[in-house]
Amino acid sequence: VSFSLVVRNTLTGCVSAPLTLTTNPIIPPSTPTVTSPVSYCQNSTATALTAIGTNLLWYTTSTGGMGSATAPVPLTSSVGSTTYYVSQTTGSCESGRAAITVAVTAQPAAPAVTPTYTYCQNDIPTALSATGANLLWYNVATGGTGAASAPSVITTAAATTAYYVSQTV
């Protein structure tokens, strides 16, 4: 942006030659792009928060405070919500802060089940059942891929088989 400046002496009425001044307006960067809310179950493993922008600064308050270039990793040990803030900088200009809310929910209880079914070899088994929401059935205690339908019990050979079920709330 350029403009001219003329000085007039009010005592003598003399006018100076025009002086051209040029300024370079600095446009602050826009706020970073974020995804919010971010949800975790209590005691799950969290990852560092992310945002799309350059030279990000992370804060725990919406204004003031000291920014950190390192993205925070939310704590999941307590149920509740925490809001983090992130800005981006271009040169000496800092954008406004975008908010990221992290919600930690309680881990649901295990679904209610009949703990033991007993069959004779070659019996026709009844379907396994559990009481809960969004059940997932497994054949391993940890890991694996859950199935939405209960497994079929096979009674053609004498054996003991364990099945596992979880619920998602």
N, C-alpha and C positions, 0 to 999 in steps of 0.2 A: 504494500500500500504506500503510495507517495502522496504528499501534500506540500503546498508552499506556505511559507511563513513570512509575513511582512511585519516589520516593526515600525511603529509611528511614535515619534517623540512628541508628547503632548505639549511641551513648552515651546518648541520651535516649529512644530508642524512638519518636520522633515520625515520622509519615509525611506526606509532602507530598501536596498535591492532585495528581490525575493530570494528566499533561502529554501531550497527543496530538501525535505526530510523524507527518508524512506524507512519504513518499518517492515519487518518480516513477522506477520502474525503467526503465532505458534498454535496450531490446532491440537488440542489434547486428544490422545487416542481414545477409542471407544472402550467400553468395559469388556473384559474377556467373555467368551462364550463358555457357559457352564451347564452341567446337568444337575438338577436338584429336584427332589431330594435324592439322597443316596441312602439306601437301606441295608442294614446288617442285622443278623440275629445276635443276641447276647453271646459273648465269648467267642464269636467267629473271628477269623483272621481278616483284618482289614488291609487295604492297599492304599497307597498315597493318593490323595485327591488329585484330580486333573482339571485343566481348563485349557481352552484354545486362546492363545495370545502370545505376545512376545515380552521378554523380560518381566515375567510374572513376579508379583510380590504377594505373599500370603499373610493374612492378619486374623486375629481372634476377635477384633472389634470392628464395627462398621465405620468408625472414624478414629483418627488418631492412632497412636501405637507405632510400633516399629515393625516394618514388613520384613519377611524372610523370603529368600529366594528358594528355600526348600519347601516343597509341598508337604503339608501335615499328613500323618497317618492317624486316622481317628481311633480313639480307644473304644473298645466294645465291651468292656467289663461291666458297665452300668447301663441300665435301661433308661432311655430318654433321648432328647434331641439336642444337638449342638450345631451352631451355625458358624461357619468359617467364611472368610471374605478374601477375594483375590482381585488384584488390579494388574494393569500392564503399563509399562513405561516406554516412551519413545523419547530419546534424548533426556532432557530434564523434566519432561511433562509426564504426569501420572494420571491415568484414567480414574473414573469412579470405581467403586468396588462392587463386584458381583457377589451375591450371597449363595453359599452352598450349605443346605441343611442336611445334616447326617442324623438319621433316625435309627436308634438301636432298640429293637423289640425283644421281649422276653422269649426265650426258647420254649416252644410248646411242650407240654408233657407228652410222654409216650402214649399212644392210643391204648384203649382198654382191650384186652384180648383174653381168650381162654388159654391159659398157659400150656396145657398138655392135651393132646388128642391121642387116644390109644386105639389101634386097629389090629385086627388079626390079618394074617397074610391073606391076600386076595379079597379082603372086604371092599365094599364100595364106600369110599370116604365121603364125608360131608365137606362142603366147601369151607375153607378157612375163613374166619371173619374177624373183624376188629371194629371198634367204635372210635371214630375220629373223623377229622376233616382232611380231604385231599390225601388219601392214604397212598403210600408207596411200599411195595413188597420187595424183599431182598432175600437172597440165599446166603449172604455173608453178613457178619455183624457190623463191619465198617467198610466204606467204599462201595464199589459196585454200582450198577445201574438199577434203579428202582422201576418196578412195573406197576401200573395202575390197577391191574386185576390180581386177585389172590392166586398163588401158584396152585397147581393141581398136585394133590398128594398121590404118590404111587405106592401101592401096597402089594405089588407082585413079588417082592423079595422082603425078607425080614431085615429091617434096618431102623435106625433112629436118624431122623432128619430134622434140622432146625431151620425155621423160617423167621424172618425179621420184618417188622412193619414200622413205618414212621408216619407222622402226619405233618402237614404244612399248614400253618395258620397265617 
